[in-house]
């Protein structure tokens, strides 16, 4: 009887234990399938762009198990898509902290997303560290070396950028982005031959990439290969995103070639395709003005300088240019002198000599902007008593420097001139005035020259 009681009690215990184990097992299965279904639902919401709904569902799951790599990864992914990279970083770092991975979520995937998130908040130091770790974990993947090189490039640490970008190319010789970024590194450091090689190798992979063609054209410009550069820019110009920059660069190439008419055409076209008042607009107008100045079309040059000055008063030397050409708008005599051809320039010079009561013995057009004459007085003085006067007219708007005056004084000695007259449409540096105080040189600045011309 006693044994029967023990047996019955034991049977009850086994039955209770079995039922307990059964319910625990069923609960685990329920949670597993329920969790799987919830994760699947969260993933579907993410794929549908319903990031907030996906996050709410995943956060409930995270309350039950904050170590779950799937939950943390999808939370990070949702926040990444929302642009909240700081929160995404928190969840990616949580996965790395717990070190729990599975078939779908591994360390390489997590660190790649973590590095990208750091990069998006411009924390390049942490992004770089993650990419460097990835090169150690997966040394055969060129993307990790490229991304590390890209970070060093953004940080302007070009030697290290070159090192990692070259490693990416060693693994994958046709890595387009590694080639173009390496080319930019060389271009910025003015190693143009190496840059050209990189951009041309990238061109062989993708001949239609406008940015690569644009940088290749810039490189060719510095190497003096103008024709080829212009041919590539004709292609780049068709891309609206790069059209204004392509036109600007073409204009600069024609300016380098001293093809001023073509340069002006490109700059004026560039102006039509820039945002009014933007930096590219101001640059295009400044370059156009400089080219107009070279062709003596001062009216058009002033139009562009005045436009720039209204928007940005301290843009390059625009204020100085407007000051230099202030007499151009108020004095027709100065205006005619500035825009005259070389033949007309000499005619004006002869008129000035007449007003100074000087007779030229010789006149030399030194260049488009400078003309010099050896003269004597027109008064009836015996030839043996006549003394030479050296006269120079300079029609550029840059102030006359002391070096220019010293060279003029040396010229006086060569020509046996006891007197010198230097005329300019601009003015003189203070050092020039001081230098001439003790020497027989008369200075005519724009104001004095205007009075002489209009007398």
C-alpha positions, 0 to 999 in steps of 0.5 A: 500500500505504501509503495502504491502511494509512492508510485501514484505520487511519482506519476503525478510529479512526472505528469506535472513536470511533463506538462510544465516542459510541454508548455515551456516548449510551446511558449518558446515555439510561439515566441520564436514564430511570433518573433519571426513573424514580427521581424518579417512584418517590420522588414516589410514595413521598412521596405514599404518606406514606413520607417516609423511603423517599423521602428515602433514594432522593433522597439517593442521587440527590443524591450524583450531582448535588446541583444537581438542582432536582427532587431538592432540591425533593422532599427539602425537601418530604419534610422539610417533611412530617416537620416537620423544617423546618430541613432543608427550608430547607437544600434550598430554599436550595440550589435558590436558590443554584444557580439551576437551575429547570425546567418544574416547579420555579421560583423562586416555588414554592421561595420560597413553601415556604421562607417557609412553613418559616421561618414554622413555626420562628417565624423571622418575619424570614426568612419576611417577607423571602421574602414581600417578595421574592415581592411583587416577583417576582409583584406581581399575586398577593394571597397574597404580600401577605397572607402578608407582612401576616400575618407583620407581624401576628404580629410586632405591627407593625400599621401595616405589616400593615395596609399589606400586607393592604390591598394583598392586598384591592385585588388580590382584594377577596374575600380572606377571610383578608386581611379577617379579619386586617385586622379583627384589626389594627384590633380590637387597636388599638381602631379598632372601626368599621374592624374592624367593616367588615372582619369584616362584609365577611368575613361576606358571603364566609363567614357560617359562619366561627366565628372571624370571627363571634366577633371581630365579636361582640367588636367589636360589644360595644365599639361597644355593639351588644349585641343583634346581638353576642348573636345572632352568639354564639348561632351561634358557640356551636354550634361546640364549638371556640368554645363556651366563649369564646362563652358567656364573651363573652355573659356579659360582654355581659350584665354590661355591660348589668347583666343580672346573672342572664343573665350568671351563667347564661352564666358558669356554662354556660361553666364546664361547657365549659372545661378544669378548671383552665385559663385559660378556666375561671379567667376564667369563675369569676372573672367569675361571682364578680364578678357574684355579688358585685354581686348580694350572693350572697357565698357563691357568689362565695367558692366561685369565689374559693376554687376559683381560689385553690387553682389559682393564688394570684396570679390577679388580685385573688382573694387580696385578695377572700378577705381582704376577705370573711374576716369573711363566713365567721366572722361571721353579722352581717357576712354578713347585712349584706352580702347584705341588700336595701336595705330590710334594709340600712337596718334594720341601720343603724338597729340600729347607730345604736341601739348607738351611742346615736344618734338619726337626724334624717335617713337617706339611702341613697346607693346600694346600698352606702352609707347616711348619717345625720345624728344626735344623742345620745339622752341627755336634752340640751336641743335647743339644746345638741345637736350633730350627728353624721354616720354613714356605713356602707359595705358594699363590701369595697374598702378606704376611701381618703383621698378617700372620707374627705375627702368625708365630712369635707366632708359633716360641715361641710355638716351642721354635724356636730362628730363623724363615725363611718365604718363599713365591712365592710372596712378603711382605707388607712393614709393614712386613719388618719393623716388622722383622727388630727387630726380628730373622725372615728371609724373602724370597720373590719370587726373593730370593726364585727363586735364592735359588731354582736354586742354 
